[in-house]
Amino acid sequence: MIKVNIRWYRTIRMKVVAVVVVSCILVLGSLSAYNTISEQKQLTADLQKLARVTSQRLSRHLIGPMWDLDKDLVESTLEAEMLEENIHAIVVWDEGAKRVFAARERGASGRLVASNGAIAGDLIKSADAVNNGSKAIGEVAVFVSKQELNRQLTESTISSVITLVALIIVMAIVMTIVMNQIIVGPITRLAKHADDISHGDLKQNIIPESNDEIGQLAEAFHRMQTSLRVAFKRIYKKARSA
């Protein structure tokens, strides 16, 4: 049999595996991106709710301390609310929001420190007025950090990438094994039979191994072999009788 060297990247096996892998990357990648976007929206909504609920609660709890101008009680209330680690800062302004009455901010180390009220960064803000009856006596603003959101999204993305890579590797291995069993192996054997027949060996035992297209191809090779045998016998008889 004449052996034809086929580069590994041109084999049927690699072409089919490449198509399956690319398809999986597109489908699973799209699903992963959709899940990440959905998770981001959900986490953002949760943080917005946290900021909104906290500011509304403080707008009620600070009525007495603000009316009494009890700054120590206001600051202790802010510190109690900031036990929730996602809250980055809380600022309370006096009547008309002209002056910062009290403010607490989370420092770089995570410790609570006094603040001048100038809060900057990629934060979620919710503000509510502090009203004593119909009279506005101040305003409170809650700033929620997106650090936890970004951390969870990063972990989710890394997990999705690892899962995607693992699935692709497993699928490529399985596809290679399956391709060898049901396509590459039978075709290689048929190619050997065809090459032997081309060299005049008509005693090949070609048996269809399956009831699919490759089985039909093997059956066609078998009929061709039988026809060649009959033709050669007729030629041999005519040669002997001549």
C-alpha positions as CSV (number, residue, x, y, z in Angstrom):
1,M,0.0,0.0,0.0
2,I,1.3,3.4,-0.9
3,K,1.3,5.5,2.2
4,V,0.2,9.1,1.7
5,N,1.3,11.5,4.4
6,I,-1.5,13.8,5.4
7,R,-0.6,16.6,7.7
8,W,-2.4,16.3,11.1
9,Y,-4.3,19.6,10.7
10,R,-5.7,18.4,7.3
11,T,-7.2,15.1,8.6
12,I,-10.9,14.6,8.8
13,R,-10.6,14.1,12.5
14,M,-9.0,17.5,13.1
15,K,-11.5,19.3,10.8
16,V,-14.5,17.8,12.6
17,V,-13.0,18.4,16.1
18,A,-12.2,22.0,15.1
19,V,-15.7,22.6,13.9
20,V,-17.2,21.1,17.1
21,V,-14.7,23.1,19.3
22,V,-15.4,26.4,17.6
23,S,-19.2,25.8,17.8
24,C,-18.9,25.0,21.5
25,I,-16.8,28.1,22.1
26,L,-19.4,30.3,20.3
27,V,-22.4,28.7,22.1
28,L,-20.9,28.3,25.6
29,G,-19.1,31.7,25.3
30,S,-22.4,33.4,24.5
31,L,-24.2,31.6,27.4
32,S,-21.4,32.6,29.7
33,A,-21.5,36.2,28.6
34,Y,-25.3,36.3,29.0
35,N,-25.0,34.8,32.5
36,T,-22.3,37.3,33.4
37,I,-24.4,40.2,32.2
38,S,-27.5,38.9,34.1
39,E,-25.4,38.4,37.3
40,Q,-24.0,41.9,37.0
41,K,-27.6,43.4,36.6
42,Q,-28.8,41.4,39.6
43,L,-25.8,42.3,41.8
44,T,-26.2,46.0,40.8
45,A,-29.9,45.9,41.7
46,D,-29.1,44.3,45.1
47,L,-26.5,47.1,45.8
48,Q,-29.0,49.8,44.7
49,K,-31.6,48.3,47.0
50,L,-29.1,48.2,49.9
51,A,-28.3,51.9,49.4
52,R,-31.9,52.9,49.0
53,V,-33.2,50.9,52.1
54,T,-30.3,52.2,54.2
55,S,-30.9,55.8,53.3
56,Q,-34.6,55.5,53.9
57,R,-34.0,53.9,57.3
58,L,-31.5,56.5,58.3
59,S,-33.9,59.3,57.2
60,R,-36.3,58.1,59.9
61,H,-33.8,57.2,62.6
62,L,-31.9,60.5,62.4
63,I,-34.9,62.7,63.0
64,G,-34.5,62.8,66.8
65,P,-30.7,63.2,66.8
66,M,-30.8,65.8,64.1
67,W,-33.5,67.8,65.7
68,D,-31.6,67.8,69.0
69,L,-28.3,68.5,67.1
70,D,-26.8,65.4,68.9
71,K,-23.8,64.9,66.6
72,D,-22.3,62.1,68.7
73,L,-25.5,60.0,68.4
74,V,-25.7,60.7,64.7
75,E,-22.1,59.5,64.2
76,S,-22.7,56.4,66.3
77,T,-25.8,55.6,64.2
78,L,-23.7,56.0,61.0
79,E,-21.0,53.7,62.3
80,A,-23.7,51.1,63.2
81,E,-25.1,51.2,59.7
82,M,-21.6,50.8,58.2
83,L,-21.2,47.4,59.8
84,E,-22.5,46.4,56.4
85,E,-19.1,46.2,54.6
86,N,-20.6,47.1,51.2
87,I,-21.4,50.6,52.5
88,H,-18.4,52.8,51.6
89,A,-19.6,56.1,53.1
90,I,-22.6,57.9,54.7
91,V,-22.9,61.7,54.7
92,V,-25.4,63.7,56.7
93,W,-26.0,67.4,55.8
94,D,-27.8,69.9,57.9
95,E,-30.9,71.9,56.9
96,G,-30.7,73.0,53.3
97,A,-27.7,70.7,52.7
98,K,-25.4,73.6,53.1
99,R,-23.0,72.0,55.7
100,V,-21.9,68.5,56.5
101,F,-23.3,67.7,59.9
102,A,-21.6,64.3,60.2
103,A,-19.9,61.9,57.8
104,R,-18.1,58.5,57.9
105,E,-16.1,56.9,55.2
106,R,-14.3,53.6,54.9
107,G,-10.5,54.1,54.5
108,A,-8.1,52.1,52.4
109,S,-7.6,49.6,55.2
110,G,-11.3,49.2,55.6
111,R,-11.4,51.1,58.9
112,L,-14.0,53.8,59.5
113,V,-12.7,57.4,59.4
114,A,-14.2,60.9,59.6
115,S,-15.0,62.4,56.2
116,N,-15.4,65.9,54.9
117,G,-18.3,64.7,52.8
118,A,-16.5,64.8,49.4
119,I,-17.0,61.2,48.4
120,A,-15.5,60.2,45.1
121,G,-15.3,56.9,43.1
122,D,-17.4,54.4,41.3
123,L,-20.1,54.2,43.9
124,I,-23.9,53.7,44.0
125,K,-25.6,56.7,45.8
126,S,-29.0,57.0,47.4
127,A,-30.1,60.2,49.2
128,D,-33.2,61.0,51.3
129,A,-34.4,64.0,53.1
130,V,-34.6,64.0,56.9
131,N,-38.0,65.5,57.8
132,N,-39.5,66.3,61.1
133,G,-43.1,66.4,60.1
134,S,-43.3,68.9,57.2
135,K,-40.0,70.6,58.1
136,A,-36.8,69.5,56.4
137,I,-34.0,69.4,58.9
138,G,-31.3,67.7,56.9
139,E,-30.4,65.1,54.2
140,V,-28.6,61.8,54.4
141,A,-26.7,60.1,51.5
142,V,-25.5,56.5,51.4
143,F,-22.7,55.5,49.1
144,V,-22.3,51.7,48.4
145,S,-19.1,50.3,47.0
146,K,-19.0,48.2,43.8
147,Q,-15.9,46.4,45.0
148,E,-17.9,43.3,46.0
149,L,-19.8,43.3,42.7
150,N,-16.5,43.5,40.8
151,R,-15.0,40.7,42.9
152,Q,-17.9,38.4,42.4
153,L,-18.0,39.1,38.6
154,T,-14.3,38.4,38.4
155,E,-14.7,35.1,40.2
156,S,-17.7,34.2,38.1
157,T,-15.8,35.0,34.9
158,I,-12.7,33.0,35.9
159,S,-15.0,30.1,36.9
160,S,-16.8,30.3,33.5
161,V,-13.5,30.3,31.6
162,I,-12.1,27.3,33.5
163,T,-15.4,25.4,32.9
164,L,-15.4,26.3,29.2
165,V,-11.8,25.2,28.7
166,A,-12.4,22.0,30.6
167,L,-15.5,21.2,28.6
168,I,-13.6,21.9,25.3
169,I,-10.7,19.6,26.3
170,V,-13.0,16.8,27.3
171,M,-15.2,17.2,24.2
172,A,-12.1,17.3,22.0
173,I,-10.8,14.0,23.5
174,V,-14.2,12.3,23.3
175,M,-14.7,13.5,19.7
176,T,-11.2,12.2,18.7
177,I,-11.9,8.8,20.2
178,V,-15.4,8.6,18.6
179,M,-14.0,9.8,15.3
180,N,-11.3,7.1,15.3
181,Q,-13.9,4.4,16.1
182,I,-16.8,5.3,13.7
183,I,-15.2,7.3,10.8
184,V,-11.4,7.4,10.6
185,G,-10.8,3.7,11.4
186,P,-13.3,2.3,8.8
187,I,-12.2,4.8,6.1
188,T,-8.6,3.9,6.7
189,R,-9.3,0.2,6.3
190,L,-11.4,0.8,3.2
191,A,-8.5,2.9,1.8
192,K,-6.2,-0.1,2.4
193,H,-8.6,-2.5,0.7
194,A,-8.9,-0.2,-2.3
195,D,-5.1,0.1,-2.6
196,D,-4.7,-3.7,-2.4
197,I,-7.4,-4.1,-5.1
198,S,-5.6,-1.6,-7.3
199,H,-2.5,-3.8,-7.1
200,G,-4.5,-6.8,-8.3
201,D,-5.3,-8.4,-5.0
202,L,-9.0,-9.3,-5.3
203,K,-9.1,-11.7,-2.3
204,Q,-9.8,-8.9,0.1
205,N,-12.6,-9.6,2.6
206,I,-14.5,-6.3,2.6
207,I,-17.3,-6.5,5.2
208,P,-19.6,-3.5,6.0
209,E,-19.0,-2.6,9.7
210,S,-22.1,-0.4,10.1
211,N,-25.5,0.5,8.6
212,D,-24.6,4.1,7.8
213,E,-22.9,5.9,4.9
214,I,-19.6,4.3,5.6
215,G,-21.3,0.9,5.6
216,Q,-22.8,1.7,2.2
217,L,-19.4,2.7,0.9
218,A,-17.9,-0.6,2.1
219,E,-20.8,-2.5,0.4
220,A,-20.0,-0.6,-2.8
221,F,-16.4,-1.6,-2.6
222,H,-17.5,-5.2,-2.0
223,R,-19.7,-5.1,-5.2
224,M,-16.8,-3.5,-7.1
225,Q,-14.5,-6.3,-5.9
226,T,-17.0,-9.0,-7.0
227,S,-17.5,-7.4,-10.4
228,L,-13.7,-7.2,-10.9
229,R,-13.4,-10.9,-10.0
230,V,-16.1,-11.9,-12.5
231,A,-14.5,-9.7,-15.2
232,F,-11.1,-11.2,-14.6
233,K,-12.5,-14.7,-14.7
234,R,-14.2,-14.0,-18.1
235,I,-10.9,-12.5,-19.4
236,Y,-9.0,-15.5,-18.2
237,K,-11.4,-18.0,-19.8
238,K,-11.3,-16.1,-23.1
239,A,-7.5,-16.1,-22.9
240,R,-7.4,-19.8,-22.4
241,S,-9.9,-20.6,-25.2
242,A,-8.1,-18.4,-27.7
